[in-house]
Amino acid sequence: MENLQNSQIAQYIPVLMLLVAAIGFAVGVLFVSVLLGQYGKHTHAKDTAYECGKDPIGEGNVRFSVKFYLVAMLFILFDIEVVFLYPWAVVYREMLAEHATRNLIFGSMLSFVVVLLAGYIYALEKKAFDWKS
């Protein structure tokens, strides 16, 4: 019994060595980077953002409209709806054989779709999909 435990623990020694080597490499690279970075020359040309050999014009980051993020969140919402609908469709086919849960599973998904449809109609009425306003 004792040999079995020793051999099982001994199997994890290479994993432990790899973990120590990976952490040591990461810390070492960061340390060398900080050490060598102190001796680097900082000029205006080196600190300027690079844009295909051209001098940068304007700000580096462009502000997006709030509508962009609203449409992105609505897309994620309706995309997740499809993610929930697909497994439901697969399970629903199997549940048709059982009479007790057939109406329950259909009703739960129908209520889910109705809530999402109400949210979609609300977004349409608030003109959330209109980019120009």
C-alpha beads as a LAMMPS data file, in Angstrom:
LAMMPS data file: protein, C-alpha beads

133 atoms
132 bonds

1 atom types
1 bond types

-500.0 500.0 xlo xhi
-500.0 500.0 ylo yhi
-500.0 500.0 zlo zhi

Masses

1 110.0

Atoms # bond

1 1 1 0.000 0.000 0.000
2 1 1 2.821 2.378 0.870
3 1 1 4.638 1.702 -2.414
4 1 1 1.442 2.475 -4.318
5 1 1 1.052 5.863 -2.627
6 1 1 4.712 6.733 -3.139
7 1 1 4.547 5.821 -6.807
8 1 1 1.370 7.874 -7.334
9 1 1 2.880 10.908 -5.629
10 1 1 6.112 10.402 -7.561
11 1 1 4.135 10.703 -10.814
12 1 1 3.281 14.311 -9.955
13 1 1 6.912 15.383 -9.442
14 1 1 7.466 16.168 -13.172
15 1 1 4.282 18.264 -13.191
16 1 1 5.505 20.168 -10.139
17 1 1 8.897 20.687 -11.778
18 1 1 7.216 22.005 -14.935
19 1 1 5.072 24.384 -12.874
20 1 1 8.133 25.716 -11.035
21 1 1 10.001 26.107 -14.340
22 1 1 7.069 27.965 -15.958
23 1 1 6.653 30.361 -13.029
24 1 1 10.432 30.868 -12.838
25 1 1 10.609 31.619 -16.572
26 1 1 7.737 34.146 -16.376
27 1 1 9.240 35.933 -13.375
28 1 1 12.709 35.871 -14.936
29 1 1 11.539 37.358 -18.243
30 1 1 9.649 40.115 -16.425
31 1 1 12.668 40.888 -14.247
32 1 1 15.053 41.051 -17.219
33 1 1 12.571 43.242 -19.111
34 1 1 12.363 45.731 -16.246
35 1 1 16.133 45.657 -15.779
36 1 1 16.913 46.258 -19.451
37 1 1 14.055 48.736 -19.861
38 1 1 15.691 51.142 -17.437
39 1 1 18.694 51.500 -19.745
40 1 1 16.681 52.085 -22.939
41 1 1 16.653 55.472 -24.638
42 1 1 13.279 57.213 -24.622
43 1 1 12.849 59.648 -27.473
44 1 1 9.750 61.382 -28.792
45 1 1 9.886 59.296 -31.978
46 1 1 9.993 56.020 -30.037
47 1 1 7.128 57.002 -27.748
48 1 1 4.870 58.096 -30.637
49 1 1 2.235 55.635 -31.891
50 1 1 3.198 53.931 -35.159
51 1 1 0.722 54.226 -38.033
52 1 1 2.184 52.593 -41.133
53 1 1 5.061 55.036 -41.374
54 1 1 2.827 58.113 -41.307
55 1 1 2.710 60.716 -38.570
56 1 1 -0.374 60.082 -36.403
57 1 1 -3.192 62.598 -36.792
58 1 1 -5.838 63.053 -34.111
59 1 1 -6.481 60.942 -31.064
60 1 1 -5.442 57.335 -30.880
61 1 1 -8.796 56.068 -29.702
62 1 1 -12.050 56.836 -31.467
63 1 1 -15.206 57.356 -29.435
64 1 1 -18.077 55.118 -30.401
65 1 1 -21.687 56.126 -30.090
66 1 1 -23.735 54.622 -27.283
67 1 1 -25.979 53.128 -29.985
68 1 1 -23.094 50.896 -31.028
69 1 1 -22.895 49.331 -27.585
70 1 1 -26.679 49.083 -27.326
71 1 1 -26.915 47.178 -30.593
72 1 1 -23.989 44.979 -29.513
73 1 1 -25.744 44.086 -26.258
74 1 1 -29.005 43.382 -28.077
75 1 1 -27.139 41.142 -30.512
76 1 1 -25.593 39.209 -27.627
77 1 1 -29.013 38.888 -25.987
78 1 1 -30.680 37.442 -29.064
79 1 1 -27.657 35.317 -29.862
80 1 1 -27.907 33.733 -26.421
81 1 1 -31.581 33.084 -27.118
82 1 1 -30.568 30.869 -30.036
83 1 1 -28.027 29.116 -27.811
84 1 1 -30.876 28.227 -25.427
85 1 1 -33.326 27.295 -28.176
86 1 1 -31.136 24.673 -29.842
87 1 1 -30.681 22.325 -26.847
88 1 1 -34.345 22.811 -25.995
89 1 1 -35.322 21.648 -29.479
90 1 1 -33.156 18.552 -29.111
91 1 1 -34.585 17.692 -25.682
92 1 1 -38.156 18.541 -26.690
93 1 1 -38.151 15.841 -29.333
94 1 1 -37.304 13.274 -26.660
95 1 1 -39.849 14.768 -24.240
96 1 1 -42.708 14.312 -26.710
97 1 1 -42.708 10.629 -25.789
98 1 1 -43.424 11.493 -22.136
99 1 1 -46.915 12.883 -21.659
100 1 1 -46.284 14.366 -18.210
101 1 1 -43.520 16.811 -19.131
102 1 1 -44.498 17.640 -22.706
103 1 1 -46.628 20.665 -21.833
104 1 1 -44.287 21.840 -19.079
105 1 1 -41.210 22.036 -21.284
106 1 1 -43.157 23.645 -24.137
107 1 1 -44.718 26.210 -21.798
108 1 1 -41.410 27.157 -20.237
109 1 1 -39.786 27.777 -23.602
110 1 1 -42.851 29.596 -24.889
111 1 1 -42.725 31.960 -21.909
112 1 1 -38.986 32.499 -22.545
113 1 1 -39.632 33.392 -26.184
114 1 1 -42.546 35.691 -25.246
115 1 1 -40.360 37.638 -22.796
116 1 1 -37.641 38.007 -25.440
117 1 1 -40.217 39.038 -28.040
118 1 1 -41.513 41.694 -25.659
119 1 1 -37.953 42.962 -25.219
120 1 1 -37.476 43.026 -28.979
121 1 1 -40.685 45.016 -29.491
122 1 1 -39.628 47.411 -26.730
123 1 1 -36.245 47.907 -28.432
124 1 1 -37.997 48.574 -31.745
125 1 1 -40.320 51.145 -30.165
126 1 1 -37.392 52.919 -28.494
127 1 1 -35.597 52.904 -31.886
128 1 1 -32.609 51.086 -30.432
129 1 1 -31.739 49.688 -33.860
130 1 1 -31.769 53.102 -35.575
131 1 1 -28.144 54.165 -35.995
132 1 1 -28.822 57.682 -37.192
133 1 1 -30.665 59.090 -34.181

Bonds

1 1 1 2
2 1 2 3
3 1 3 4
4 1 4 5
5 1 5 6
6 1 6 7
7 1 7 8
8 1 8 9
9 1 9 10
10 1 10 11
11 1 11 12
12 1 12 13
13 1 13 14
14 1 14 15
15 1 15 16
16 1 16 17
17 1 17 18
18 1 18 19
19 1 19 20
20 1 20 21
21 1 21 22
22 1 22 23
23 1 23 24
24 1 24 25
25 1 25 26
26 1 26 27
27 1 27 28
28 1 28 29
29 1 29 30
30 1 30 31
31 1 31 32
32 1 32 33
33 1 33 34
34 1 34 35
35 1 35 36
36 1 36 37
37 1 37 38
38 1 38 39
39 1 39 40
40 1 40 41
41 1 41 42
42 1 42 43
43 1 43 44
44 1 44 45
45 1 45 46
46 1 46 47
47 1 47 48
48 1 48 49
49 1 49 50
50 1 50 51
51 1 51 52
52 1 52 53
53 1 53 54
54 1 54 55
55 1 55 56
56 1 56 57
57 1 57 58
58 1 58 59
59 1 59 60
60 1 60 61
61 1 61 62
62 1 62 63
63 1 63 64
64 1 64 65
65 1 65 66
66 1 66 67
67 1 67 68
68 1 68 69
69 1 69 70
70 1 70 71
71 1 71 72
72 1 72 73
73 1 73 74
74 1 74 75
75 1 75 76
76 1 76 77
77 1 77 78
78 1 78 79
79 1 79 80
80 1 80 81
81 1 81 82
82 1 82 83
83 1 83 84
84 1 84 85
85 1 85 86
86 1 86 87
87 1 87 88
88 1 88 89
89 1 89 90
90 1 90 91
91 1 91 92
92 1 92 93
93 1 93 94
94 1 94 95
95 1 95 96
96 1 96 97
97 1 97 98
98 1 98 99
99 1 99 100
100 1 100 101
101 1 101 102
102 1 102 103
103 1 103 104
104 1 104 105
105 1 105 106
106 1 106 107
107 1 107 108
108 1 108 109
109 1 109 110
110 1 110 111
111 1 111 112
112 1 112 113
113 1 113 114
114 1 114 115
115 1 115 116
116 1 116 117
117 1 117 118
118 1 118 119
119 1 119 120
120 1 120 121
121 1 121 122
122 1 122 123
123 1 123 124
124 1 124 125
125 1 125 126
126 1 126 127
127 1 127 128
128 1 128 129
129 1 129 130
130 1 130 131
131 1 131 132
132 1 132 133
